[in-house]
Amino acid sequence: QVQLVESGGGLVQAGGSLRLSCTASRFSWPRTFSTFPIAWFRQAPGKEREFVATIAWTSTTSYADSLKGRFTISRDNARNTVALQMNSLKPEDTAVYYCNLRDGGIDYWGQGTQVTVSS
């Protein structure tokens, strides 16, 4: 079963930056990390989980409209890792950030990493 582990969260002041990482493992041959699109979602307290960004196996990217220009998603297939670079952070970016992989209709999630942006 695929395992996803997020890291890189923390406390940052408004206007600051953070870089999150998602490392994937436990793929069953012939499926490999490089063949899957990976997405980031986030969930703020009292709110539903929302889409942040996704990157295809081709490295084509897509972002939530409200985050374009501040967040950048990238992948390193050699390291089975997807990164989310977050710049110009705002207090409303405070949330638990999760990475996601979908395989055959099954959604895999990591445990999440907390991002807190102070004003």
Solvent accessible surface area in square Angstrom, and as a share of the most:
residue,aa,sasa,rsa
1,Q,163,0.73
2,V,17,0.10
3,Q,74,0.33
4,L,7,0.04
5,V,69,0.39
6,E,5,0.02
7,S,59,0.38
8,G,40,0.38
9,G,31,0.29
10,G,29,0.28
11,L,132,0.66
12,V,25,0.15
13,Q,138,0.61
14,A,50,0.38
15,G,56,0.54
16,G,22,0.21
17,S,56,0.36
18,L,34,0.17
19,R,134,0.49
20,L,0,0.00
21,S,33,0.21
22,C,0,0.00
23,T,61,0.36
24,A,2,0.02
25,S,44,0.28
26,R,159,0.58
27,F,43,0.18
28,S,79,0.51
29,W,226,0.79
30,P,85,0.53
31,R,109,0.40
32,T,61,0.36
33,F,3,0.01
34,S,43,0.28
35,T,66,0.39
36,F,5,0.02
37,P,63,0.40
38,I,1,0.00
39,A,11,0.09
40,W,0,0.00
41,F,46,0.19
42,R,23,0.08
43,Q,63,0.28
44,A,24,0.19
45,P,115,0.72
46,G,93,0.90
47,K,138,0.58
48,E,152,0.68
49,R,89,0.32
50,E,81,0.36
51,F,71,0.30
52,V,0,0.00
53,A,0,0.00
54,T,37,0.21
55,I,4,0.02
56,A,30,0.23
57,W,160,0.56
58,T,75,0.44
59,S,60,0.39
60,T,90,0.52
61,T,55,0.32
62,S,53,0.34
63,Y,43,0.16
64,A,22,0.17
65,D,117,0.61
66,S,93,0.60
67,L,3,0.02
68,K,120,0.51
69,G,84,0.81
70,R,36,0.13
71,F,5,0.02
72,T,73,0.43
73,I,5,0.03
74,S,45,0.29
75,R,33,0.12
76,D,55,0.29
77,N,60,0.31
78,A,100,0.78
79,R,182,0.67
80,N,47,0.24
81,T,25,0.15
82,V,0,0.00
83,A,8,0.06
84,L,0,0.00
85,Q,45,0.20
86,M,0,0.00
87,N,59,0.30
88,S,60,0.39
89,L,2,0.01
90,K,85,0.36
91,P,55,0.34
92,E,119,0.53
93,D,1,0.00
94,T,31,0.18
95,A,2,0.01
96,V,40,0.23
97,Y,0,0.00
98,Y,33,0.13
99,C,0,0.00
100,N,14,0.07
101,L,0,0.00
102,R,145,0.53
103,D,34,0.17
104,G,80,0.77
105,G,63,0.61
106,I,99,0.50
107,D,53,0.27
108,Y,35,0.13
109,W,95,0.33
110,G,11,0.10
111,Q,115,0.51
112,G,10,0.10
113,T,17,0.10
114,Q,86,0.38
115,V,0,0.00
116,T,47,0.27
117,V,7,0.04
118,S,43,0.28
119,S,131,0.85
